[in-house]
Amino acid sequence: MKVLVTGGAGYIGSHMVLCLLEAGHDVVVLDNLANSSAESLRRVEELTGKHPEFIELDLLDALGVDNLFASGAFDSVIHFAGFKAVGESVAQPLKYYHNNIVGTLNLLASMDKHGVRSLVFSSSATVYGASEEVPLIEKMPLDATNPYGRTKEQIEDILSDLGASDPTWRVALLRYFNPVGAHESGRIGEDPSGIPNNLLPFVAQVAVGRREKVMVFGNDYPTPDGTGVRDYIHVMDLAAGHLAALGYLGSHAGVFTWNLGTGNGSSVLEVIQAFGDAAGKPIPFEFAPRRPGDAAVSYADPSAALADLGWSAHRSLAQMCADHWRWQESNPNGYAAS
Ligand code: WQD
């Protein structure tokens, strides 16, 4: 198939592009490089021996997007492009609503106009809000608690309404839990700009000497060791889940929602320990106050994806850390040096 991947130069996007190429698909990447580097795609080509066409374009350029679809003849779209920093979204809500919602509306308008009605959407477990009920199940009520999460929830609603209005749409809403790790080659990986918001990239930057220590946000949660518990999933398992969803849409019309998680929770201290084991060095850390808005525990019930897609995550936390470390150790400054 010919697949358009929006945000395909990013962390998850570039791993998705690699998996699509390896599965024999033709890939076109749309990315505005606001939070990514084209170097990731050069390395994907190096790894696969296949060339993903790259169009530097912003989804807010409605005319540019429509011209792309006019000449594109795409079979399907995988939509990653969007801002995703929770804290930044609280400080700058209009930036997030405009970029994430209007960008998606431009994409959908062109898809509809040009008869491309197969879409895999990058959603997030953040739509469940600070639910203390675990495991999280797709049919649970949604209650995003920050503008970033609300953009994901609202886009899910837009896509559900679109599917209800036109049964020719085929849509997969994939709710990611905590994506971590990197391709086993260590050539592509997570390269956040500025201070990492998320745990794994921060731990990795401490391990490689870019940062002094990890601040553990709270050690008084009702969890076995008092620190937050999350469902970390290897980015390659996540990409495999997208391939499975894409295949499912080939034979099923409608709007479908799946959690992409392992169903297992790991605490902050367990992650720090596992990463230290992978890096062969202790990771310095210090306890700090809880981060506002954090839930104590979050992990998926991934049984629907197994039942419908035959998909489940199988890489362990140890492998997630080993692969993340291999990327960080060989790219201490991410793609910047290239
Ligand atoms: C994980 C755990 C923190 C950093 C977020 C978004 C979600 C998704 C994934 C986009 C928590 C603790 C973290 C640190 C810490 N992103 N922590 N010190 O908050 O589960 O989810 O990223 O889709 O939408 O909400 O991930 O990695 O930020 O935090 O102690 O320096 O690590 O308190 O318990 P989170 P995270």
Residues whose N, C-alpha, C, O or C-beta is under 5 A from the ligand:
A	BS01	WQD	K84 V86 S124 T126 F177 N178 N197 N198 L199 L200 F202 M215 V216 F217 G228 V229 R230 V268 R291 D294
